[in-house]
Amino acid sequence: MAKQKRSDDWGFPRWRAYGAAGRGAAKVRLCDREGCELPGDRPAPKAPNSPDRWYFCEEHAAEYNKNWNYFEGLDAEAAAEREQSENAGANGFRRSAHWSWGGPGDGSRSRDEMRALDVLGLESDASFADVKAAHRRLAKENHPDLRPGDKDAAATFQKVQAAYEVLRKAEERREAESVSQPGR
């Protein structure tokens, strides 16, 4: 009887290739939006209750869905009933919102600083120079001397001033910490 050869599939390193014998190119469906070269991996119905689908990239899917009326053709009572049934399944996620998980920012700014940045219309990674510029612009637009009698402008001016003070004090604290801890 002939001696059997041991398989090459045991141990490390493997002595033959992983997976299928060939590594052919994978077929990728492109976005159905004219001129877009990104992968179209988000299906969208071409018409209500139709099996036909468009396939868009993320940006064009968002643009398509922006004008989609989910409650079209329903009366007010049926729309409220559908909204309630949809929210019933999503409330578990909503209940965890008080923990503020996954919020904006990288953790270097407090919640008050993030709110102040929202008032000024800035992103979470804005520099203090951007804060100064946005404060100056919004203060000029809404100053009570330039818009006398406009209560909305006065309220906006006060919000802008308070937001700037929060961010200014936070910047001063950061500078003081960096001076007292030079190795940081």
Backbone as a chain_set.jsonl record, in Angstrom:
{"seq": "MAKQKRSDDWGFPRWRAYGAAGRGAAKVRLCDREGCELPGDRPAPKAPNSPDRWYFCEEHAAEYNKNWNYFEGLDAEAAAEREQSENAGANGFRRSAHWSWGGPGDGSRSRDEMRALDVLGLESDASFADVKAAHRRLAKENHPDLRPGDKDAAATFQKVQAAYEVLRKAEERREAESVSQPGR", "coords": {"N": [[0.834, -1.159, 0.0], [0.506, 2.233, -0.823], [2.116, 5.06, 0.585], [0.334, 7.738, 2.063], [0.252, 11.192, 1.167], [0.649, 13.999, 3.233], [-1.738, 16.613, 3.857], [-1.511, 19.989, 2.637], [-2.916, 21.932, 3.939], [-2.818, 22.437, 6.637], [-1.756, 24.043, 9.709], [0.535, 26.843, 10.093], [2.735, 28.654, 8.077], [0.146, 28.794, 5.571], [0.274, 26.625, 2.802], [-0.83, 26.945, 0.38], [-2.887, 29.026, -1.755], [-5.257, 31.352, -0.364], [-8.848, 31.32, -0.394], [-10.735, 31.54, -3.464], [-9.454, 30.257, -6.586], [-8.965, 32.207, -8.52], [-8.528, 35.753, -8.689], [-10.54, 37.749, -9.619], [-11.801, 40.889, -10.901], [-14.132, 42.651, -8.933], [-17.564, 43.246, -9.545], [-18.946, 46.405, -9.577], [-21.685, 48.373, -9.008], [-22.394, 51.499, -10.377], [-23.389, 54.79, -9.286], [-26.658, 55.865, -10.149], [-27.073, 58.481, -10.824], [-26.55, 60.976, -13.207], [-23.309, 61.352, -14.424], [-22.01, 60.762, -12.039], [-19.444, 59.027, -10.38], [-19.245, 57.388, -8.192], [-19.786, 54.43, -6.111], [-22.98, 52.953, -6.424], [-24.737, 52.107, -3.944], [-27.06, 52.355, -2.512], [-30.303, 51.647, -2.54], [-33.253, 53.038, -4.034], [-36.72, 53.564, -4.434], [-38.203, 53.719, -7.695], [-40.779, 54.511, -8.134], [-43.725, 54.846, -6.059], [-44.636, 51.819, -4.447], [-43.44, 50.184, -6.349], [-41.398, 47.664, -7.809], [-39.092, 48.388, -9.124], [-35.9, 49.921, -8.909], [-33.757, 52.738, -8.202], [-30.246, 53.159, -7.943], [-28.224, 54.791, -5.834], [-25.374, 56.826, -4.8], [-24.271, 57.802, -1.477], [-24.556, 60.625, -1.148], [-26.267, 61.405, -3.288], [-28.464, 59.811, -2.715], [-29.357, 60.988, -0.368], [-30.12, 63.464, -1.389], [-32.206, 62.653, -3.079], [-34.022, 61.585, -1.216], [-34.694, 63.8, 0.244], [-36.913, 65.22, -0.677], [-38.902, 63.364, -0.498], [-42.096, 62.323, 0.366], [-43.183, 60.637, 2.929], [-45.682, 60.172, 3.966], [-47.509, 60.525, 1.955], [-50.646, 60.516, 0.369], [-52.073, 59.584, 2.531], [-54.616, 60.111, 4.989], [-54.937, 62.473, 7.741], [-55.345, 61.076, 10.145], [-54.533, 58.414, 9.571], [-51.879, 58.934, 8.921], [-50.891, 59.846, 11.389], [-51.218, 57.514, 12.881], [-49.456, 55.773, 11.545], [-47.028, 57.122, 11.992], [-46.86, 56.898, 14.775], [-46.588, 54.103, 15.073], [-44.152, 53.712, 13.786], [-42.418, 55.206, 15.401], [-42.586, 53.77, 17.747], [-40.917, 51.565, 17.506], [-38.453, 52.807, 17.419], [-38.007, 54.113, 19.772], [-36.395, 53.005, 21.741], [-33.799, 53.65, 21.023], [-33.975, 56.389, 21.24], [-34.323, 56.755, 23.974], [-31.783, 56.423, 24.99], [-30.512, 58.776, 24.505], [-30.015, 60.659, 26.48], [-27.595, 60.059, 27.541], [-25.799, 61.12, 25.848], [-24.195, 59.844, 23.95], [-22.027, 59.414, 21.233], [-22.069, 62.028, 20.358], [-21.388, 65.248, 18.779], [-18.064, 66.362, 18.013], [-14.707, 65.947, 19.385], [-14.352, 65.391, 22.009], [-12.807, 67.261, 23.258], [-14.06, 69.61, 23.766], [-16.533, 71.169, 25.832], [-20.032, 70.584, 26.568], [-21.366, 73.031, 26.718], [-19.641, 74.641, 25.232], [-19.977, 73.459, 22.732], [-22.648, 74.078, 22.216], [-22.409, 76.859, 22.092], [-20.811, 77.101, 19.818], [-22.658, 76.206, 17.933], [-24.528, 78.302, 18.033], [-23.009, 80.31, 16.908], [-22.748, 79.259, 14.422], [-20.703, 77.495, 13.663], [-18.363, 74.776, 13.024], [-17.411, 71.878, 15.018], [-14.672, 71.744, 15.198], [-13.63, 74.279, 14.966], [-11.332, 76.994, 14.95], [-10.073, 79.456, 17.344], [-9.739, 81.858, 16.056], [-11.598, 81.635, 13.992], [-13.877, 81.703, 15.561], [-13.765, 84.319, 16.575], [-14.067, 85.777, 14.19], [-16.635, 84.949, 13.307], [-18.162, 85.832, 15.47], [-17.763, 88.623, 15.337], [-18.91, 89.183, 12.82], [-21.636, 88.342, 13.159], [-22.371, 89.937, 15.321], [-22.203, 92.501, 14.216], [-24.242, 92.336, 12.293], [-26.543, 92.06, 13.867], [-26.622, 94.091, 15.757], [-28.054, 96.199, 18.24], [-27.917, 99.004, 17.886], [-27.696, 99.327, 15.153], [-30.018, 98.162, 14.274], [-32.501, 99.332, 15.47], [-35.251, 98.768, 17.652], [-35.829, 96.219, 16.719], [-36.689, 93.311, 18.026], [-36.049, 90.613, 17.677], [-33.497, 90.708, 16.541], [-32.122, 91.881, 18.661], [-32.318, 89.85, 20.585], [-30.914, 87.825, 19.288], [-28.419, 89.052, 19.15], [-27.729, 89.112, 21.884], [-27.535, 86.351, 22.389], [-25.371, 85.719, 20.739], [-23.357, 87.23, 21.943], [-23.22, 85.975, 24.472], [-22.464, 83.396, 23.713], [-19.941, 83.909, 22.611], [-18.572, 84.749, 24.91], [-18.523, 82.391, 26.441], [-16.89, 80.764, 24.814], [-14.561, 82.333, 24.708], [-13.687, 82.345, 27.39], [-13.187, 79.617, 27.702], [-11.088, 79.298, 25.901], [-9.152, 80.898, 27.11], [-8.751, 79.391, 29.462], [-7.639, 77.057, 28.346], [-5.246, 78.09, 27.286], [-4.009, 78.91, 29.657], [-3.635, 76.437, 30.922], [-1.888, 75.207, 29.129], [0.363, 76.798, 29.45], [1.001, 76.354, 32.126], [1.55, 73.675, 32.055], [3.965, 72.739, 30.32], [4.947, 70.467, 28.991], [2.887, 69.203, 27.834]], "CA": [[0.0, 0.0, 0.0], [1.312, 3.447, -0.959], [2.037, 5.998, 1.693], [-0.417, 8.936, 1.688], [0.913, 12.474, 1.416], [-0.06, 14.847, 4.17], [-2.35, 17.783, 3.238], [-0.805, 21.253, 2.862], [-3.858, 22.886, 4.492], [-2.733, 22.527, 8.094], [-0.702, 24.855, 10.294], [0.881, 28.164, 9.572], [1.931, 29.327, 7.063], [-0.566, 27.936, 4.615], [1.139, 26.375, 1.649], [-1.529, 27.236, -0.875], [-3.578, 30.317, -1.726], [-6.541, 31.477, 0.312], [-10.01, 31.646, -1.209], [-10.879, 30.977, -4.803], [-8.218, 30.205, -7.361], [-8.749, 33.459, -9.251], [-8.912, 37.003, -8.027], [-11.087, 38.626, -10.646], [-12.325, 42.176, -10.452], [-15.503, 42.617, -8.451], [-18.456, 44.14, -10.27], [-19.488, 47.446, -8.718], [-22.692, 49.173, -9.685], [-22.174, 52.928, -10.163], [-24.546, 55.615, -8.957], [-27.503, 56.124, -11.311], [-27.106, 59.916, -11.117], [-25.738, 61.277, -14.386], [-21.989, 61.908, -14.206], [-21.441, 60.365, -10.749], [-18.568, 57.862, -10.505], [-19.195, 56.674, -6.913], [-20.607, 53.208, -6.095], [-24.404, 53.116, -6.127], [-25.072, 51.014, -3.041], [-28.241, 52.7, -1.732], [-31.461, 51.552, -3.421], [-34.373, 53.948, -3.828], [-37.782, 53.182, -5.373], [-38.449, 54.643, -8.799], [-42.143, 54.987, -7.934], [-44.31, 54.163, -4.905], [-45.115, 50.441, -4.632], [-42.839, 49.631, -7.559], [-40.189, 46.894, -7.51], [-37.938, 48.983, -9.798], [-35.098, 50.731, -7.991], [-32.566, 53.474, -8.556], [-29.144, 52.877, -7.019], [-27.495, 56.044, -5.682], [-24.352, 56.95, -3.76], [-24.855, 58.375, -0.256], [-24.921, 62.024, -1.36], [-27.433, 61.515, -4.159], [-29.597, 59.205, -2.016], [-29.864, 62.017, 0.546], [-30.802, 64.462, -2.211], [-33.442, 62.016, -3.536], [-34.934, 61.397, -0.093], [-35.036, 65.087, 0.85], [-38.243, 65.638, -1.109], [-39.807, 62.223, -0.458], [-43.143, 62.46, 1.368], [-43.477, 59.29, 3.411], [-47.092, 60.072, 4.316], [-48.311, 60.945, 0.82], [-51.814, 59.695, 0.101], [-52.739, 59.189, 3.773], [-55.285, 61.195, 5.699], [-54.214, 62.877, 8.949], [-55.44, 60.019, 11.166], [-53.677, 57.294, 9.154], [-50.491, 59.389, 9.016], [-50.531, 59.854, 12.807], [-51.105, 56.108, 13.297], [-48.206, 55.232, 10.995], [-45.918, 57.758, 12.697], [-46.784, 56.306, 16.111], [-46.052, 52.735, 14.97], [-42.733, 53.813, 13.432], [-41.685, 55.691, 16.571], [-42.587, 52.745, 18.801], [-39.732, 50.734, 17.326], [-37.225, 53.59, 17.517], [-37.906, 54.789, 21.065], [-35.282, 52.468, 22.52], [-32.63, 54.448, 20.693], [-34.208, 57.742, 21.738], [-34.165, 56.763, 25.425], [-30.37, 56.476, 25.351], [-29.953, 60.059, 24.101], [-29.585, 61.477, 27.616], [-26.192, 59.762, 27.831], [-25.043, 61.913, 24.873], [-23.212, 59.028, 23.244], [-21.887, 59.679, 19.807], [-22.335, 63.424, 20.04], [-20.379, 65.872, 17.945], [-16.808, 66.777, 18.634], [-13.71, 64.929, 19.697], [-14.227, 65.296, 23.45], [-11.981, 68.333, 23.805], [-14.918, 70.748, 24.078], [-17.659, 70.858, 26.706], [-21.35, 70.703, 25.946], [-21.654, 74.47, 26.577], [-18.861, 75.141, 24.091], [-20.6, 72.97, 21.502], [-23.848, 74.903, 22.001], [-21.952, 78.189, 21.67], [-20.391, 76.987, 18.418], [-23.882, 76.126, 17.131], [-25.095, 79.647, 17.951], [-22.186, 81.07, 15.962], [-22.802, 78.599, 13.114], [-19.383, 76.942, 13.375], [-18.153, 73.344, 13.238], [-16.834, 71.561, 16.322], [-13.217, 71.874, 15.16], [-13.297, 75.66, 14.59], [-10.284, 77.636, 15.749], [-10.551, 80.66, 18.025], [-9.793, 82.917, 15.041], [-12.9, 81.484, 13.342], [-14.87, 82.15, 16.54], [-13.726, 85.79, 16.581], [-14.622, 86.288, 12.927], [-18.08, 84.715, 13.297], [-18.746, 86.733, 16.471], [-17.752, 89.983, 14.805], [-19.881, 89.264, 11.717], [-23.002, 88.252, 13.675], [-22.622, 91.106, 16.174], [-22.459, 93.641, 13.333], [-25.54, 92.144, 11.637], [-27.666, 92.091, 14.798], [-26.393, 95.069, 16.821], [-29.255, 97.018, 18.473], [-27.758, 100.365, 17.361], [-27.932, 99.29, 13.706], [-31.393, 97.703, 14.043], [-33.287, 99.736, 16.642], [-36.641, 98.31, 17.683], [-35.957, 94.838, 16.266], [-36.501, 92.471, 19.212], [-35.373, 89.366, 17.275], [-32.079, 91.016, 16.371], [-31.563, 92.095, 19.999], [-32.188, 88.536, 21.227], [-29.812, 87.14, 18.611], [-27.191, 89.717, 19.59], [-27.428, 88.646, 23.233], [-27.078, 84.957, 22.276], [-24.031, 85.742, 20.141], [-22.437, 87.73, 22.968], [-23.05, 84.936, 25.493], [-21.693, 82.302, 23.106], [-18.551, 84.345, 22.498], [-17.983, 84.751, 26.25], [-18.256, 80.995, 26.807], [-15.74, 80.28, 24.042], [-13.383, 83.111, 25.096], [-13.225, 81.845, 28.681], [-12.633, 78.281, 27.488], [-9.795, 79.477, 25.244], [-8.221, 81.386, 28.137], [-8.406, 78.244, 30.323], [-6.719, 76.18, 27.6], [-3.935, 78.733, 27.233], [-3.418, 78.859, 31.004], [-3.211, 75.055, 31.149], [-0.712, 74.909, 28.309], [1.501, 77.512, 30.028], [1.379, 75.719, 33.381], [2.014, 72.316, 31.745], [4.614, 72.899, 29.013], [5.215, 69.184, 28.329], [1.629, 68.66, 27.359]], "C": [[0.89, 1.236, 0.0], [1.073, 4.388, 0.221], [1.302, 7.261, 1.232], [0.363, 10.19, 2.048], [0.029, 13.313, 2.331], [-0.595, 16.09, 3.446], [-1.523, 19.028, 3.557], [-1.7, 22.299, 3.529], [-3.743, 23.063, 6.004], [-1.635, 23.511, 8.496], [-0.517, 26.214, 9.653], [2.335, 28.145, 9.152], [1.215, 28.326, 6.175], [0.306, 27.788, 3.378], [0.423, 26.501, 0.329], [-2.345, 28.493, -0.695], [-4.878, 30.247, -0.943], [-7.636, 31.706, -0.713], [-10.008, 30.951, -2.553], [-9.561, 31.072, -5.562], [-7.93, 31.527, -8.067], [-9.166, 34.658, -8.433], [-9.378, 37.981, -9.092], [-11.602, 39.918, -10.052], [-13.772, 42.019, -10.023], [-16.332, 43.616, -9.244], [-19.07, 45.115, -9.275], [-20.484, 48.25, -9.535], [-22.459, 50.638, -9.352], [-23.494, 53.628, -9.87], [-25.318, 55.928, -10.232], [-27.62, 57.605, -11.645], [-26.127, 60.198, -12.25], [-24.42, 61.918, -13.99], [-21.334, 61.515, -12.893], [-20.655, 59.07, -10.919], [-18.47, 57.047, -9.214], [-20.049, 55.414, -6.974], [-22.048, 53.511, -5.7], [-24.88, 51.971, -5.259], [-26.281, 51.314, -2.164], [-29.462, 52.687, -2.651], [-32.562, 52.539, -3.04], [-35.45, 53.588, -4.847], [-37.955, 54.216, -6.477], [-39.84, 55.251, -8.694], [-42.71, 54.263, -6.716], [-44.867, 52.789, -5.293], [-44.612, 49.802, -5.923], [-41.606, 48.821, -7.186], [-38.933, 47.479, -8.161], [-37.22, 49.937, -8.852], [-34.045, 51.523, -8.739], [-31.494, 53.032, -7.573], [-28.239, 54.101, -6.992], [-26.331, 55.887, -4.713], [-24.996, 57.664, -2.567], [-25.349, 59.805, -0.481], [-26.19, 62.157, -2.192], [-28.651, 60.826, -3.564], [-30.206, 60.212, -1.047], [-30.634, 63.08, -0.227], [-32.149, 63.929, -2.692], [-34.46, 61.957, -2.404], [-35.394, 62.706, 0.537], [-36.467, 65.485, 0.516], [-39.271, 64.502, -1.067], [-40.806, 62.422, 0.67], [-43.601, 61.065, 1.767], [-44.967, 59.091, 3.662], [-48.014, 60.481, 3.168], [-49.46, 59.971, 0.599], [-52.54, 59.228, 1.351], [-53.472, 60.385, 4.363], [-54.564, 61.44, 7.023], [-54.219, 61.77, 10.009], [-54.536, 58.837, 10.83], [-52.198, 57.675, 9.241], [-50.032, 59.394, 10.467], [-50.352, 58.428, 13.321], [-49.806, 55.486, 12.793], [-46.998, 55.818, 11.71], [-45.743, 57.156, 14.09], [-46.196, 54.903, 16.056], [-44.565, 52.753, 14.608], [-41.905, 54.251, 14.642], [-41.614, 54.658, 17.677], [-41.353, 51.865, 18.7], [-38.436, 51.481, 17.537], [-37.036, 54.234, 18.882], [-36.797, 54.244, 21.942], [-33.999, 53.236, 22.256], [-32.772, 55.858, 21.274], [-33.966, 57.815, 23.239], [-32.706, 56.853, 25.845], [-29.738, 57.837, 25.041], [-29.452, 60.884, 25.278], [-28.147, 61.179, 28.018], [-25.268, 60.526, 26.895], [-23.945, 61.102, 24.192], [-23.181, 59.42, 21.785], [-22.19, 61.108, 19.431], [-21.217, 64.02, 19.209], [-19.119, 66.198, 18.728], [-15.898, 65.613, 18.969], [-13.498, 64.793, 21.197], [-13.396, 66.4, 24.064], [-12.813, 69.555, 24.183], [-16.085, 70.283, 24.951], [-18.969, 71.012, 25.936], [-21.711, 72.179, 25.75], [-20.881, 75.072, 25.408], [-19.472, 74.692, 22.775], [-21.866, 73.764, 21.192], [-23.463, 76.302, 21.516], [-21.496, 78.166, 20.209], [-21.603, 76.895, 17.493], [-24.518, 77.504, 16.972], [-24.325, 80.477, 16.924], [-22.154, 80.441, 14.562], [-21.476, 77.999, 12.697], [-19.347, 75.444, 13.639], [-17.434, 73.124, 14.56], [-15.317, 71.73, 16.345], [-12.763, 73.288, 14.775], [-12.221, 76.22, 15.518], [-10.845, 78.888, 16.408], [-10.58, 81.849, 17.068], [-11.124, 82.855, 14.283], [-14.016, 81.97, 14.259], [-14.931, 83.67, 16.556], [-14.389, 86.364, 15.331], [-16.141, 86.121, 12.888], [-18.78, 85.638, 14.297], [-18.834, 88.154, 15.93], [-18.82, 90.156, 13.716], [-21.32, 89.28, 12.251], [-23.346, 89.444, 14.566], [-22.918, 92.336, 15.32], [-23.841, 93.539, 12.693], [-26.707, 92.401, 12.592], [-27.53, 93.136, 15.897], [-27.628, 95.958, 16.984], [-29.128, 98.456, 17.969], [-28.014, 100.414, 15.858], [-29.375, 98.902, 13.376], [-32.248, 98.048, 15.26], [-34.736, 99.25, 16.529], [-36.846, 96.875, 17.24], [-35.638, 93.903, 17.435], [-35.798, 91.154, 18.87], [-33.873, 89.589, 17.128], [-31.416, 91.232, 17.729], [-31.354, 90.775, 20.717], [-31.037, 87.75, 20.607], [-28.477, 87.736, 19.032], [-26.772, 89.235, 20.977], [-26.92, 87.202, 23.225], [-25.652, 84.895, 21.743], [-23.002, 86.197, 21.164], [-22.163, 86.657, 24.03], [-22.216, 83.776, 24.95], [-20.223, 82.677, 23.004], [-17.86, 84.326, 23.86], [-17.642, 83.339, 26.708], [-16.993, 80.503, 26.104], [-14.457, 81.037, 24.397], [-12.812, 82.592, 26.412], [-12.603, 80.455, 28.544], [-11.254, 78.359, 26.836], [-8.746, 79.982, 26.236], [-7.808, 80.259, 29.079], [-7.416, 77.318, 29.632], [-5.32, 76.777, 27.538], [-3.237, 78.689, 28.584], [-2.917, 77.462, 31.325], [-1.956, 74.732, 30.351], [0.525, 75.627, 28.833], [1.97, 76.815, 31.31], [1.9, 74.292, 33.18], [2.701, 72.322, 30.38], [4.87, 71.575, 28.296], [3.994, 68.564, 27.713], [1.408, 68.838, 25.907]], "O": [[1.891, 1.297, 0.714], [-0.029, 4.48, 0.763], [1.589, 7.798, 0.162], [1.037, 10.255, 3.076], [-1.195, 13.318, 2.2], [0.043, 16.57, 2.508], [-0.908, 19.115, 4.62], [-1.285, 23.449, 3.673], [-4.538, 23.802, 6.585], [-0.71, 23.777, 7.73], [-1.294, 26.656, 8.806], [3.137, 27.603, 9.913], [1.623, 27.172, 6.048], [0.989, 28.727, 2.968], [0.988, 26.204, -0.724], [-2.481, 28.98, 0.427], [-5.517, 29.197, -0.875], [-7.372, 32.234, -1.793], [-9.367, 29.918, -2.747], [-8.679, 31.861, -5.221], [-6.77, 31.921, -8.195], [-10.055, 34.574, -7.585], [-8.672, 38.935, -9.419], [-11.811, 40.022, -8.843], [-14.548, 41.328, -10.682], [-15.858, 44.702, -9.576], [-19.64, 44.711, -8.262], [-20.166, 48.744, -10.616], [-22.337, 50.994, -8.18], [-24.571, 53.114, -10.173], [-24.724, 56.219, -11.271], [-28.216, 57.952, -12.664], [-25.0, 59.703, -12.239], [-24.414, 62.929, -13.289], [-20.191, 61.903, -12.65], [-21.144, 58.121, -11.533], [-17.684, 56.102, -9.15], [-20.953, 55.33, -7.806], [-22.293, 54.247, -4.744], [-25.374, 50.967, -5.773], [-26.515, 50.615, -1.178], [-29.645, 53.605, -3.451], [-32.767, 52.831, -1.862], [-35.132, 53.332, -6.009], [-37.867, 55.421, -6.241], [-40.055, 56.386, -9.12], [-42.236, 53.181, -6.367], [-45.491, 52.634, -6.343], [-45.298, 48.969, -6.516], [-40.835, 49.247, -6.326], [-37.821, 47.105, -7.789], [-37.853, 50.668, -8.09], [-33.505, 51.078, -9.752], [-31.814, 52.574, -6.476], [-27.574, 54.419, -7.978], [-26.293, 54.954, -3.912], [-26.151, 58.084, -2.65], [-26.447, 60.154, -0.048], [-27.085, 62.928, -1.847], [-29.777, 61.215, -3.875], [-31.428, 60.287, -0.913], [-31.679, 63.546, 0.226], [-33.132, 64.67, -2.713], [-35.637, 62.249, -2.614], [-36.374, 62.725, 1.281], [-37.161, 66.04, 1.368], [-40.39, 64.665, -1.552], [-40.411, 62.664, 1.81], [-44.322, 60.4, 1.024], [-45.464, 57.968, 3.581], [-49.191, 60.756, 3.399], [-49.274, 58.755, 0.636], [-53.547, 58.529, 1.237], [-53.016, 61.523, 4.257], [-53.664, 60.681, 7.382], [-53.216, 61.554, 10.689], [-53.847, 58.315, 11.707], [-51.36, 56.844, 9.592], [-48.905, 58.992, 10.756], [-49.442, 58.159, 14.106], [-49.135, 54.759, 13.525], [-46.043, 55.099, 12.004], [-44.618, 56.928, 14.536], [-45.383, 54.546, 16.908], [-43.804, 51.905, 15.073], [-40.817, 53.724, 14.876], [-40.671, 54.669, 18.469], [-40.801, 51.461, 19.723], [-37.41, 50.86, 17.81], [-35.997, 54.847, 19.127], [-36.3, 54.96, 22.811], [-33.2, 53.449, 23.168], [-31.796, 56.443, 21.743], [-33.46, 58.822, 23.734], [-32.414, 57.313, 26.949], [-28.548, 58.03, 25.29], [-28.564, 61.72, 25.111], [-27.537, 61.955, 28.754], [-24.061, 60.573, 27.133], [-22.877, 61.635, 23.892], [-24.214, 59.722, 21.188], [-22.538, 61.377, 18.281], [-20.206, 63.362, 18.961], [-19.133, 66.293, 19.955], [-16.278, 64.448, 18.85], [-12.546, 64.136, 21.619], [-13.287, 66.471, 25.288], [-12.309, 70.451, 24.86], [-16.561, 69.155, 24.826], [-18.997, 71.505, 24.808], [-22.297, 72.54, 24.729], [-21.405, 75.915, 24.679], [-19.489, 75.452, 21.807], [-22.128, 74.088, 20.034], [-24.116, 76.861, 20.634], [-21.764, 79.102, 19.456], [-21.583, 77.444, 16.391], [-24.997, 77.841, 15.889], [-24.914, 81.248, 16.168], [-21.6, 81.022, 13.629], [-21.147, 77.988, 11.511], [-20.178, 74.906, 14.371], [-16.91, 74.067, 15.153], [-14.735, 71.847, 17.423], [-11.638, 73.472, 14.31], [-12.212, 75.946, 16.718], [-11.946, 79.333, 16.083], [-11.38, 82.765, 17.26], [-11.71, 83.89, 13.968], [-14.986, 82.574, 13.801], [-16.017, 84.25, 16.551], [-15.171, 87.312, 15.407], [-16.857, 87.038, 12.485], [-19.856, 86.163, 14.014], [-19.869, 88.809, 16.056], [-19.542, 91.154, 13.698], [-22.125, 90.121, 11.852], [-24.485, 89.91, 14.567], [-23.793, 93.13, 15.665], [-24.537, 94.545, 12.563], [-27.748, 92.907, 12.173], [-28.262, 93.074, 16.884], [-28.193, 96.422, 15.993], [-30.143, 99.076, 17.652], [-28.494, 101.424, 15.342], [-29.893, 99.271, 12.322], [-32.67, 97.156, 15.996], [-35.353, 99.312, 15.465], [-37.953, 96.354, 17.376], [-34.475, 93.721, 17.795], [-35.034, 90.634, 19.683], [-33.073, 88.752, 17.545], [-30.275, 90.815, 17.933], [-30.338, 90.586, 21.386], [-30.277, 87.089, 21.315], [-27.51, 87.006, 19.247], [-25.592, 88.979, 21.216], [-25.992, 86.863, 23.959], [-24.828, 84.119, 22.229], [-21.911, 85.634, 21.253], [-21.019, 86.455, 24.437], [-21.361, 83.239, 25.654], [-19.352, 81.852, 23.28], [-16.697, 83.933, 23.96], [-16.586, 83.117, 27.3], [-16.127, 79.895, 26.733], [-13.376, 80.447, 24.389], [-11.6, 82.417, 26.541], [-11.605, 80.153, 29.198], [-10.359, 77.585, 27.172], [-7.594, 79.549, 26.206], [-6.641, 80.173, 29.459], [-6.464, 76.846, 30.254], [-4.327, 76.07, 27.713], [-2.03, 78.461, 28.662], [-1.864, 77.319, 31.948], [-1.059, 74.054, 30.852], [1.636, 75.118, 28.677], [3.17, 76.695, 31.557], [2.609, 73.762, 34.036], [2.083, 71.949, 29.382], [4.999, 71.575, 27.072], [4.078, 67.487, 27.123], [0.376, 68.42, 25.383]]}, "num_chains": 1, "name": "protein.A"}
